[in-house]
Amino acid sequence: MDVLPPLPGLLPWPVPDPRAHHFVTHYSDMHDLVADLVAPEHAPAYVVSVLETSRELIRHSYYRYEFSTVAVTYSLFALERALAEHLGVKKTLQQLIERAAATGVITADLADRLDSGRQLRNKLAHGELTGSALPPKWAVNMVRAAFDTAALLYPTPAGPGE
């Protein structure tokens, strides 16, 4: 397991997590990694807030590697509520993902990507994985699934004549 050693106390300014060099060279590279994670303009504030926080957690995993795993699990909070509201049912996240795929709200590929995040969340909750299990580049793909789903649930309204 790739675990961060104990820190020497309070730090005056964030320092890069030593594991960050495995996926980027500089913090500025993190901006490129998350650049296309943009919340839908017409999504409710609770969805936008959670998605943007998830994106920023990935960006800041440069300073704490485990933030990338937290980003995936956090992105599912808004998604679970949004799917339940959109589908008009109160079910588990797995059931919501399955129903959204079965009714054509999301694609089968998107459902698979969301389910991977759900399984990660469950394994973390049951102690089968640790927060360092997910490199930021993998986290981006899982969080992107939440952004893609939100874009389908809250599309930009068509303008006149479209």
C-alpha positions as CSV (number, residue, x, y, z in Angstrom):
1,M,0.0,0.0,0.0
2,D,1.3,3.5,-0.9
3,V,0.7,5.4,2.4
4,L,1.8,8.9,3.2
5,P,4.2,9.0,6.2
6,P,3.1,11.0,9.2
7,L,3.5,14.7,8.7
8,P,5.9,16.7,11.0
9,G,3.1,18.8,12.4
10,L,1.2,21.7,11.1
11,L,2.6,22.9,7.8
12,P,2.7,26.7,6.9
13,W,1.7,26.0,3.3
14,P,0.5,22.9,1.5
15,V,3.3,20.8,0.2
16,P,2.9,18.3,-2.7
17,D,2.1,14.8,-1.6
18,P,5.2,12.7,-2.5
19,R,3.0,10.4,-4.5
20,A,1.9,13.2,-6.8
21,H,5.0,12.8,-8.9
22,H,3.5,9.5,-10.1
23,F,0.9,11.3,-12.2
24,V,1.9,15.0,-12.7
25,T,5.0,17.1,-12.6
26,H,3.6,20.4,-11.2
27,Y,0.4,21.5,-9.6
28,S,-0.5,23.4,-12.8
29,D,-0.8,20.0,-14.5
30,M,-3.8,19.3,-12.3
31,H,-5.7,22.1,-14.0
32,D,-5.4,20.3,-17.3
33,L,-6.4,17.1,-15.7
34,V,-9.8,18.5,-14.6
35,A,-10.3,21.2,-17.2
36,D,-13.3,19.5,-19.0
37,L,-15.2,18.8,-15.7
38,V,-17.8,21.6,-16.0
39,A,-21.1,21.4,-14.2
40,P,-24.2,21.8,-16.4
41,E,-25.4,25.4,-16.4
42,H,-29.0,24.4,-15.6
43,A,-28.4,22.0,-12.8
44,P,-29.7,22.8,-9.3
45,A,-27.3,24.5,-6.9
46,Y,-26.8,21.3,-4.8
47,V,-25.7,19.4,-7.9
48,V,-23.3,22.1,-9.1
49,S,-21.8,22.5,-5.6
50,V,-21.1,18.8,-5.2
51,L,-19.7,18.4,-8.7
52,E,-17.5,21.4,-8.4
53,T,-16.2,20.3,-5.0
54,S,-15.5,16.9,-6.5
55,R,-13.5,18.5,-9.3
56,E,-11.5,20.6,-6.8
57,L,-10.8,17.6,-4.6
58,I,-9.2,15.9,-7.6
59,R,-7.2,19.1,-8.3
60,H,-6.0,19.2,-4.7
61,S,-5.1,15.6,-4.7
62,Y,-1.7,17.0,-5.7
63,Y,-1.4,17.9,-2.0
64,R,-3.2,14.9,-0.6
65,Y,-3.4,11.8,-2.8
66,E,-6.5,10.4,-1.1
67,F,-8.6,13.5,-2.2
68,S,-9.1,11.8,-5.6
69,T,-10.9,8.9,-4.0
70,V,-12.9,11.2,-1.8
71,A,-13.9,13.1,-5.0
72,V,-15.4,10.0,-6.6
73,T,-17.5,9.1,-3.5
74,Y,-18.6,12.7,-3.0
75,S,-19.7,13.1,-6.6
76,L,-22.1,10.3,-6.1
77,F,-24.0,12.2,-3.4
78,A,-25.5,14.7,-5.8
79,L,-26.0,12.1,-8.5
80,E,-28.0,9.8,-6.2
81,R,-30.4,12.6,-5.3
82,A,-30.6,13.9,-8.9
83,L,-31.4,10.5,-10.3
84,A,-34.0,9.8,-7.6
85,E,-35.7,13.2,-8.4
86,H,-35.5,12.6,-12.2
87,L,-36.9,9.1,-12.0
88,G,-39.4,9.9,-9.3
89,V,-38.4,7.0,-7.0
90,K,-36.5,6.5,-3.8
91,K,-34.1,3.6,-4.4
92,T,-30.5,2.6,-3.7
93,L,-27.9,4.1,-6.0
94,Q,-27.4,0.8,-7.7
95,Q,-31.2,0.5,-8.4
96,L,-31.3,4.1,-9.6
97,I,-28.4,3.6,-12.0
98,E,-30.0,0.4,-13.3
99,R,-33.4,2.1,-13.8
100,A,-31.8,5.1,-15.5
101,A,-30.1,2.8,-17.9
102,A,-33.1,0.6,-18.5
103,T,-35.3,3.7,-19.3
104,G,-32.7,5.2,-21.6
105,V,-32.0,8.2,-19.3
106,I,-28.3,7.2,-19.4
107,T,-26.3,4.9,-21.7
108,A,-25.2,1.4,-20.7
109,D,-21.6,2.6,-20.8
110,L,-22.4,5.5,-18.5
111,A,-24.2,3.2,-16.1
112,D,-21.1,1.0,-16.0
113,R,-18.9,3.9,-15.2
114,L,-21.2,5.1,-12.5
115,D,-21.5,1.6,-11.0
116,S,-17.7,1.5,-10.8
117,G,-17.8,4.6,-8.6
118,R,-20.6,3.1,-6.5
119,Q,-18.6,-0.1,-6.0
120,L,-15.6,1.9,-5.0
121,R,-17.7,3.8,-2.4
122,N,-19.0,0.5,-1.0
123,K,-15.6,-1.1,-0.8
124,L,-14.3,2.0,1.1
125,A,-17.3,1.9,3.4
126,H,-16.7,-1.8,4.2
127,G,-12.9,-1.5,4.7
128,E,-12.0,-3.4,1.6
129,L,-10.1,-0.5,0.1
130,T,-8.3,2.6,1.5
131,G,-8.4,6.1,0.3
132,S,-5.2,5.7,-1.5
133,A,-6.7,3.0,-3.8
134,L,-7.5,5.4,-6.7
135,P,-5.0,7.5,-8.7
136,P,-6.2,10.9,-9.7
137,K,-6.3,10.1,-13.4
138,W,-8.7,7.2,-12.7
139,A,-10.7,9.4,-10.4
140,V,-11.2,11.9,-13.2
141,N,-12.8,9.2,-15.3
142,M,-15.2,8.2,-12.6
143,V,-16.1,11.8,-11.6
144,R,-16.6,12.6,-15.3
145,A,-19.4,10.0,-15.3
146,A,-21.2,12.0,-12.7
147,F,-20.7,15.2,-14.7
148,D,-21.9,13.4,-17.9
149,T,-25.0,12.1,-16.1
150,A,-25.8,15.6,-14.7
151,A,-25.5,17.0,-18.2
152,L,-28.1,14.5,-19.4
153,L,-30.4,15.2,-16.5
154,Y,-30.1,19.0,-16.8
155,P,-29.6,19.8,-20.5
156,T,-29.4,23.3,-21.8
157,P,-32.8,24.3,-23.0
158,A,-33.2,24.5,-26.8
159,G,-33.5,28.0,-28.1
160,P,-36.1,29.2,-30.5
161,G,-36.0,27.4,-33.8
162,E,-33.7,24.6,-32.6
